[in-house]
């Protein structure tokens, strides 16, 4: 087996690809090869250490969250800004999924773990591709507007702890997407942009599955270590997340994802 034949190596290849379209394409090819058995081995991180930060294109300009300009909300430019922001999230989501695969590739996890996260990574790549194509139809492109550089911090903060990564990324950050996306869909529909609304609705439906995957493997990891999931989730979030968890919550979507209200409706997180 040459290093590039392992899933870990292919994940690192995605992380080191700067061009967004090429990154999505590399992820799609790796996912296809894994499903088809072309990639047979998971590999180990020692063979291909994932970068602390993924490669990024020259544009968009990345800024601290507090330095971002207030996003326009009305008219065509407002819709472009919204889609650009979601595209930036999805580009980060590609890297977050492949980083999870590569960074924890030597922990003796079940093969089903990698099957699930390869599927998530492939979804995120499709999401970015859909959004980039829609921006092009609106005479815009990913990179035209500045974007905030805070999303990757969750990966840095949880790089040494798989359980913490699962607690913070799918069960907190992606779960928040379940809460806010319906309002974006409504806004786009109200503006008559049904095509963009359909893309975000599809993303919402598939993100429910991603949160479900995160919950399932988080609870599996807690059981493996003899930990009570809800209380340990609170500990990990308090240690690795500096924001505030607050309503409104999309209870329907969270329930579909198997995320019990005890996780997020706790006085300890208010």
N, C-alpha and C positions, 0 to 999 in steps of 0.2 A: 504494500500500500504506500503510495506516495503521499506526502502531506496534503496535497490539494484534494485527495480522494476522501478526506474525512469531513464530516459535517462541521466540526469545529473550524477547520481551515476555510471552508466555504463561507461560514459565518464571518470570520475575520476578513475575508475578501470583500464581503458586502460592507463591513464597517470601514474599510480603507478606501472605498470608492466615494469620491467627492461629488461627482455629477449626479443630481437627483434622479434623472431618468435612468442613467446607467446603474445607479444603486438599486432602484426598484426592479430593473431587469435582471441584475445579478441575483437578487433575492428570489425572484420568480423562478429563475433557472435552478438555483440551489434547491428550492422547495420541490420542483418537478423531479429533479434527480434523486432526491431523498424518497419521494413517494414511489418512483419507478425502480428503486433499488440500484441505481447507478452509483449512488453514495451508499456504502454498506456499513461503514464504521462511524461511530460518534467521534472518536479521537479524544485527545486530551489537550488541555490548555497549554501544557508545557511544549507542545509541538507548534503552537501558533498563539502567542499571547495577544489577547484582544487589546486594542489601543484604549487608553483611559478616556479619550474623546474620539468620536468618529470623525472621519474626513468630511469636510463641508465645502460647498462651492464658495466662490468669492462673493456672491450675492445670494441671499439678502444680507444687508448689514445687520449684525447681531448686537443687540443692546441689552443692558440690564432691564428687568421688568419695570422698574421704577422710572426708567428713562424713555419708555415707549410713548409716542404721541397718542393722544386720545383718538380712538378709531372712529372714522366717519360711520354714521349709521343710516344715512338716507341716500337714495338715488343709486345709480349704477356704480359709482365709486364706493359707496358703502357696501354694496354686495360684493364687489371685488375685494375690498379689505377683509370682509368676513371670510370669504373663500380662501384668501391668501393665508389668513391666520389658521384656518383649519388645515390647509395643506402643510403648513409648517409643523403643526402638531403631528400630522400623519408621517411626515418625513422623520421626525424624531421617533415616532412609534416603530418605524421600520428598524431603526438602529437599536431601540430598546429591546425589541424581540430577539434580534440576532445577537445582541450583546449577552442577553440572558442565556442563550444557547451556548455561546462560546465560553463565557466566563465561568459557567458552572458545568463544563463538559467533563470534568474528572471527579465528580462526586458520587458516582455509582447510582445515578438516578435511573428509574425504569425507562425503557425505550419509549413507552407511551408518553412520557413527559416531553420528549423531543418531538414526537409525532404531533402533539398538541401545539407546541410553540412554533414549530415550522409552519403549521397551518395559520396560526395567528400572524406570523411574519409575512406570509404570502398575502393575507387579507390586507395588511397595512400597506403593502406595496401597491395593491390594486386601488386602494382608497386614494393614495397620493396620485396615481396615474389618472384616475377619474377627475380629480380636482384640477390637476395641471391641464388636462384637456379642456375642462370647462373654462378655466381662466383664459386659455388661448382663444376660445370662442368669443370671449368678452374683450378681446384685444388687450389682454394682460398676460403676465407670466409670473410664476413663482420666482421671487427675487426682486420684483419691482418695488416692494415695500419693506421697511425694516421689520425685524422679527425679534422676539425676546429670547434670551439665552439661558433662561432659568430651567427649561424642561430637563436638560441632561443632568442637572445637579442631583436629581433623585437616583440616577444610575451611579454617580460618583459616591454618594453617601451610603449606598447599599452594596457596593462592589464586593464586599467580603462576606455577605450574609444572604443566602438565597431566600430564606424565610422573610427577611426584611424587604428584599426586592419585591417579592410577591405581595407583601402587605401594602407597600407604598405605590407601586406602579399600577398594576391592574385593579387592585381593590380600593385605591384612593383616587389616583389621577384619572384613570380610565373610567372609574365609576362616576366621577364628577362629570365626565362627558355625557353620561346617560341623563344627568340632571339638566344640562344646559342645551343639549341639541334640539329637543322638541321646540323650544322657543325660536331657535334659528330657523327651523323648518317652517314654522308659522310665519315668521317675518318674510322669508323668501316667497312663500305662497301668496302672502298679502301684496307683495310687490309684483306679482305676476310671473315670477321666475320659477316656474314649476320644474324646469330641468335641474336647476341647482338644488331645489328642495328634494327632488327624488334622490339625488346623490347623497345628501345628508341623511335622508331617511334610511337608505341602504346602509350607510356607515353606522347609524344608530343601531339597527337591527343586528349587524355583525358584531358590534362592540359589546352587546349583551353577552354574546358567546365568549368574547375575550375576558370579560369580567368573571363569567362563570368558570372559565379555565383557571384564572387566577385564584378564585375562591377554592376550587377543588384541590389544586396543588398546594395552596397555603395550608389548608386543613390537613392534607396528607402529611406535609412536612412537620406540622405541629404534633400530630399523632406519633410520627416517627421519633420525635424528641421528647415525648411525654409531656407536651405543653397543652394547656387549655386554649383553644384558638382565639376566642373573643378577647379574653384578658391579655393574651400575648400580643394580639393585634394592636390593642390600645398602647401597650408599652412600646412597640416598634414604631408606631406612628408618632408618638410623643418624642421619641428619640431622633427620628429621621425626617420629620416634616415640620416646617416652621410656620405654616399657614394656619388658617382656622377652618374647621369643617363645620359648615352651617347649611341650613335649609335654604330654598326648597329642595327636597329630594324626590327623584322619580321612583316612587315606591314600586310601581308596577314593573318597571324595567329591572330594578335591583332585585325584586322578588324572583323575576324570571331568571336572573343570573345566579340565584341561590345565595344571595348575600343577605343574611338576616339583619333585621333592623337593630339588633343589639350591638352590631359592630359600629354603626355610625350615629345612632340616636342615644348617645351616652353623655351624661353630664360632664364626664371627664374630658370630653372633646369640645365643650362649648366655650 
